[in-house]
Amino acid sequence: MKYGVNEQGYYGDFGGAYIPEMLYPNVEELRQQYLNIINDAGFKEEFDQLLKDYVGRPSPLYHAKRYSEKYGANIFFKREDLNHTGSHKINNAIGQILLAQRLGKKRIIAETGAGQHGVATATVCALKGIECVVYMGEVDMERQAPNVARMKMLGATVVPAKSGSKTLKDATNEALRDWIANPVDTHYIIGSVVGPYPYPDMVARFQSIISLEAKAQLKEHTGKELPEYVLACVGGGSNAMGMFYHFLDDESVKLVAVEAAGKGVDSGHSAATTFLGREGVLHGSRTILMQTDDGQVVEPYSVSAGLDYPGIGPQHAHLYKINRAQYVSVTDDEALKAGLLCSQMEGIIPAIESAHAFAQLEKMKFKADDNVIVCLSGRGDKDLDTYIKYFNF
């Protein structure tokens, strides 16, 4: 795969495993075993079965007729919001729990921002009867209270991260500390295409089911496998990488990744990583991240808890640097308005994360026969409170 990871765990200049010595055995164990495990026939069979019967895949590729009229192209939504637990996060959580079981791990930890990854992890731990601890920023726990309740109901312990901006970055730090303290029996399910190698590659592979299905489904709808455009929102970037994966080598397909501009890229309250960031190391990999001149991580901001992250996955950093994908950003206001528009034009309330991708449609010009796929990465139930406050419903 032209844009895939090399044997050293790098995508061009980005990736690798920049980890404390204490974590080396865990990460090395994963690196040595993950490909053998996930390519094993028994693993594949169990993974595919759970995706079908438990998650409800394949998720539909929905032709949005009113959107198509409005934007003058064939607009399709890849409906990851219809998965069990309400987002794409469950695909990766199932893959990693099956991997952890085969590695003999008895305890699972995870970090979460919007709570969707935490809910997905708590869900699969309940399914498999494995102890689950989820780290979540105190600020995110407040703005995503329904997801906190769901995790607890599923039997997980939710631990608040009280340092820094008390959001996703800080939850990730806490989870890494836990893993260092409990290396033997614990597996850390990272929810995005971030972290030390092999996580970015592993998560991308588990999420690649999104584009694998979309290719076949587009052919059913249009007779063509390849769309002209594929859009997805990007925080760390797992739904985008899953949505881009099987289109990467087809360079006729234009890939558009939409970051969170927050209150504006120049406002000091933003998470537009590629616009504001520089190369550096974050959470175990070399990537692009928002940082001060002396290398301190800049606190990100977005109305959307799932995009509130100061970096992007290393594969995204590579695609950005070599111009294989276009990285753009959308403000809180633009995203919230796009969420309302989607609700009222298509009868689908999207997660605010996904609404960022829909907002980008306003800024694009299409030809009438263009096929455009937007990844609807999650449903908006978790964000109703934010929508209510913004629109005064």
C-alpha positions in Angstrom: 0.0 0.0 0.0 1.6 3.2 -1.2 0.5 5.4 1.7 0.8 2.7 4.4 3.2 2.2 7.2 6.8 1.0 6.7 8.5 -1.7 8.8 9.9 0.9 11.2 6.4 2.1 11.9 6.6 5.4 9.9 4.5 7.1 7.3 7.1 9.2 5.6 8.4 11.5 8.3 5.7 10.6 10.9 5.0 7.8 13.3 7.4 5.6 15.3 7.1 4.7 18.9 8.4 7.4 21.3 7.7 5.8 24.6 9.1 5.5 28.1 11.2 2.4 28.7 8.5 1.1 31.0 6.1 0.8 28.1 8.5 -0.9 25.7 7.6 -4.5 26.6 3.8 -3.8 26.0 4.2 -2.0 22.8 6.9 -4.4 21.5 4.5 -7.4 22.3 1.8 -5.7 20.3 4.1 -4.9 17.4 5.4 -8.4 17.1 2.0 -10.1 17.4 -0.8 -7.8 16.0 -0.5 -8.7 12.3 -0.3 -12.5 13.0 -3.3 -12.3 15.3 -5.6 -10.1 13.1 -4.7 -12.1 10.0 -5.6 -15.4 11.7 -8.6 -17.1 10.2 -10.3 -17.6 13.6 -9.8 -14.0 14.5 -11.2 -12.8 11.2 -14.2 -15.0 11.5 -15.1 -13.8 15.1 -14.4 -10.1 14.1 -16.6 -10.3 11.0 -19.4 -12.2 12.9 -19.5 -9.6 15.7 -19.5 -6.7 13.2 -22.5 -8.3 11.4 -24.6 -9.6 14.3 -23.6 -7.3 17.1 -22.8 -4.0 15.5 -25.3 -4.3 12.6 -22.9 -3.9 9.7 -22.8 -3.2 6.9 -23.8 0.3 7.7 -25.9 1.8 4.8 -24.5 4.2 2.2 -27.5 6.5 2.0 -28.2 8.7 -1.0 -29.3 12.0 0.5 -31.6 13.3 -2.2 -32.4 16.7 -0.7 -28.7 17.3 0.0 -27.9 16.2 -3.6 -30.4 18.8 -4.9 -29.0 21.5 -2.7 -25.3 21.0 -3.5 -25.7 20.0 -7.1 -24.0 16.5 -6.9 -24.8 13.0 -5.8 -24.3 13.2 -2.0 -24.0 10.0 0.0 -23.8 9.6 3.7 -21.9 6.6 5.1 -24.1 5.9 8.1 -21.7 4.9 10.9 -24.2 6.6 13.2 -26.4 3.5 12.8 -23.8 1.2 14.4 -24.5 -0.3 17.9 -23.3 2.4 20.4 -23.9 5.2 17.8 -20.6 5.7 16.1 -17.7 4.2 14.2 -15.7 3.6 17.4 -17.2 0.2 18.0 -15.4 -1.3 15.0 -12.0 -0.7 16.6 -13.1 -1.6 20.1 -14.2 -5.0 19.0 -11.0 -5.6 17.0 -8.8 -4.6 20.0 -10.8 -6.6 22.6 -10.4 -9.7 20.5 -6.7 -9.0 20.2 -6.3 -8.4 24.0 -8.0 -11.7 24.7 -5.6 -13.5 22.5 -2.7 -11.8 24.3 -4.1 -13.0 27.6 -4.9 -9.6 29.0 -7.4 -9.5 31.9 -8.0 -5.7 32.2 -8.8 -3.0 29.6 -8.1 0.7 29.9 -9.2 3.5 27.4 -9.3 7.2 27.0 -12.3 9.1 25.7 -13.2 12.6 24.7 -16.8 12.7 23.4 -17.4 9.4 25.2 -18.2 7.4 22.1 -14.9 5.4 22.3 -15.4 5.0 26.1 -18.9 3.7 25.5 -17.7 1.3 22.8 -14.9 0.0 25.0 -17.2 -0.4 28.0 -19.7 -2.2 25.7 -17.2 -4.8 24.4 -15.8 -5.3 27.9 -19.3 -6.1 29.1 -19.7 -8.5 26.2 -16.5 -10.3 27.0 -16.7 -10.1 30.8 -13.4 -8.1 31.2 -12.7 -5.3 33.7 -12.8 -1.8 32.1 -11.4 1.5 33.3 -12.1 4.6 31.2 -10.2 7.9 31.6 -12.1 11.0 30.7 -11.4 14.7 31.1 -13.5 16.4 33.8 -14.8 19.0 31.3 -15.8 16.3 28.8 -17.6 14.4 31.6 -19.7 17.4 32.2 -20.6 18.1 28.5 -21.1 14.4 27.7 -22.9 13.3 30.8 -25.2 10.8 29.1 -22.2 8.9 27.8 -20.7 8.8 31.3 -23.9 7.3 32.6 -23.9 4.7 29.7 -20.3 3.7 30.6 -21.2 3.2 34.3 -24.3 1.3 33.4 -22.2 -1.0 31.2 -20.0 -1.7 34.3 -17.0 0.5 33.5 -15.1 2.6 36.1 -14.9 6.2 34.8 -11.9 8.1 36.1 -11.9 11.9 35.7 -8.7 13.6 34.4 -8.3 16.8 36.4 -5.1 18.2 34.9 -4.4 20.6 32.0 -7.5 21.5 30.0 -9.3 18.4 31.5 -10.2 17.1 28.0 -9.0 14.3 25.7 -5.3 15.1 25.8 -5.3 14.8 29.6 -7.4 11.7 29.6 -4.8 10.1 27.3 -1.9 11.1 29.6 -3.7 9.5 32.6 -4.4 6.3 30.6 -0.7 6.0 29.6 0.3 6.4 33.3 -2.1 3.6 34.2 -0.6 1.4 31.5 3.0 2.1 32.8 1.9 1.0 36.3 0.1 -2.1 35.1 2.0 -3.5 32.1 1.5 -7.2 32.5 -2.3 -7.8 32.7 -3.6 -4.6 31.0 -4.3 -3.7 27.4 -4.8 -0.1 26.4 -7.4 0.3 23.7 -6.5 3.6 22.0 -9.5 4.9 20.2 -7.9 6.9 17.3 -5.1 6.5 14.8 -2.7 8.1 17.2 -0.1 6.8 19.7 3.0 4.7 19.3 3.3 2.2 16.4 1.5 -0.2 15.9 -1.6 1.6 17.1 -2.1 4.0 14.2 -1.9 1.1 11.7 -3.9 -1.3 13.8 -6.8 1.2 14.4 -6.8 2.1 10.7 -7.1 -1.5 9.7 -10.0 -2.1 12.1 -11.8 1.1 10.8 -11.0 0.3 7.1 -14.3 -1.7 7.0 -15.9 1.7 6.4 -14.3 2.4 3.0 -14.3 -1.3 2.1 -18.1 -1.3 2.4 -18.5 2.1 0.8 -16.7 1.1 -2.4 -19.0 -1.9 -3.0 -22.1 0.1 -2.0 -21.3 3.0 -4.3 -20.9 0.5 -7.1 -24.4 -0.8 -6.3 -25.8 2.8 -6.3 -24.0 4.2 -9.3 -22.1 1.5 -11.2 -18.8 3.1 -10.1 -16.6 2.0 -7.2 -14.7 5.3 -6.9 -16.3 8.6 -5.9 -15.0 12.0 -6.9 -14.8 13.2 -3.2 -14.7 11.6 0.2 -15.2 13.9 3.3 -14.7 13.1 7.0 -14.1 15.1 10.2 -10.7 14.7 11.9 -9.7 15.0 15.5 -7.1 12.2 16.0 -8.6 10.9 12.8 -10.0 7.3 13.0 -13.2 7.7 11.2 -11.4 9.7 8.4 -8.7 7.1 8.1 -11.3 4.3 7.9 -13.2 6.3 5.3 -10.1 7.1 3.3 -8.3 3.7 3.6 -9.4 1.9 0.5 -9.4 5.0 -1.6 -5.8 6.1 -0.7 -4.2 4.4 -3.7 -6.8 5.7 -6.2 -5.5 9.2 -6.7 -8.5 10.3 -8.7 -10.5 10.3 -5.4 -10.1 13.7 -3.7 -9.9 13.2 0.1 -11.1 16.1 2.3 -10.4 16.0 6.1 -12.2 18.6 8.2 -10.7 19.8 11.4 -12.3 21.9 14.2 -11.5 25.6 13.8 -13.3 26.2 17.1 -13.9 30.0 17.5 -11.7 30.7 14.5 -8.2 29.6 13.6 -6.7 32.9 14.8 -8.8 33.1 18.0 -6.6 31.2 20.3 -9.6 28.8 20.8 -9.1 26.2 18.0 -8.1 22.6 17.2 -7.1 23.2 13.6 -4.0 21.2 13.9 -2.6 21.3 10.4 -3.1 25.0 10.1 -1.7 25.9 13.5 0.7 23.0 14.2 4.3 22.0 13.7 6.1 18.7 13.6 6.8 17.2 17.0 6.1 14.3 19.3 2.7 13.7 21.0 1.5 10.6 22.8 4.1 8.4 21.5 4.4 9.3 17.8 6.0 11.9 15.6 3.2 13.9 14.1 1.9 17.5 13.6 0.7 19.1 16.8 -0.2 22.5 18.2 2.7 23.7 20.3 4.4 26.8 21.7 7.9 27.9 20.5 9.5 25.9 23.3 7.6 22.8 22.5 4.8 22.9 25.1 1.5 21.5 23.9 -1.1 24.2 23.2 -4.5 23.5 24.7 -7.0 22.8 21.9 -10.6 24.0 21.8 -13.7 22.8 20.0 -17.4 22.7 20.8 -17.1 19.1 19.8 -15.4 16.9 22.5 -14.3 14.4 19.9 -12.3 16.9 17.9 -10.8 18.7 20.9 -7.3 17.2 20.4 -4.0 19.1 19.8 -2.6 16.7 17.2 -3.5 14.4 14.3 -2.6 10.8 13.7 0.8 10.3 11.9 -0.7 8.9 8.8 -2.9 12.0 8.5 0.2 14.2 9.0 1.9 12.3 6.2 -1.1 12.7 3.8 -1.2 16.4 4.7 2.5 17.0 4.1 2.5 15.2 0.7 -0.8 16.8 -0.4 -2.6 13.4 -0.9 -5.5 14.8 1.2 -6.8 18.3 1.7 -7.0 19.4 5.4 -9.5 22.2 6.0 -11.2 23.6 9.1 -14.7 24.6 10.1 -15.8 26.8 13.1 -18.1 25.8 15.9 -20.9 28.1 14.4 -20.6 26.5 11.0 -20.7 23.0 12.4 -23.7 23.6 14.6 -25.6 25.2 11.8 -24.7 22.3 9.5 -26.0 19.9 12.2 -29.3 21.6 12.3 -29.5 21.7 8.5 -28.9 17.9 8.3 -31.5 17.3 10.9 -34.1 19.4 9.1 -33.3 18.4 5.5 -32.6 14.7 5.9 -34.2 13.8 9.3 -30.8 12.7 10.7 -29.3 14.5 13.8 -25.6 14.1 13.4 -22.9 14.2 16.1 -21.3 17.6 16.1 -18.0 16.0 15.0 -19.7 14.7 11.8 -21.5 18.1 11.4 -18.0 19.6 10.7 -17.7 17.4 7.6 -21.2 18.5 6.4 -20.3 22.2 7.0 -17.5 21.8 4.5 -20.0 21.0 1.7 -21.1 24.7 1.8 -17.5 25.7 0.7 -17.2 23.3 -2.2 -18.3 23.4 -5.9 -19.4 20.2 -7.5 -20.3 19.0 -11.0 -23.7 17.5 -11.4 -22.4 13.9 -11.9 -19.9 14.0 -9.0 -20.3 11.3 -6.4 -19.5 12.6 -2.9 -19.3 10.4 0.2 -19.5 12.1 3.6 -18.7 9.9 6.7 -21.5 10.4 9.2 -19.3 9.1 12.0 -21.8 9.4 14.9 -25.3 10.3 15.9 -26.2 13.4 17.7 -28.0 12.1 20.8 -24.9 12.8 22.9 -24.8 16.4 21.7 -28.4 17.4 22.2 -27.5 19.5 25.2 -25.0 21.5 23.2 -27.5 21.9 20.3 -30.3 23.0 22.7 -28.1 25.6 24.3 -26.9 27.0 21.0 -30.3 27.2 19.2 -32.3 27.9 22.4 -34.7 25.0 21.7 
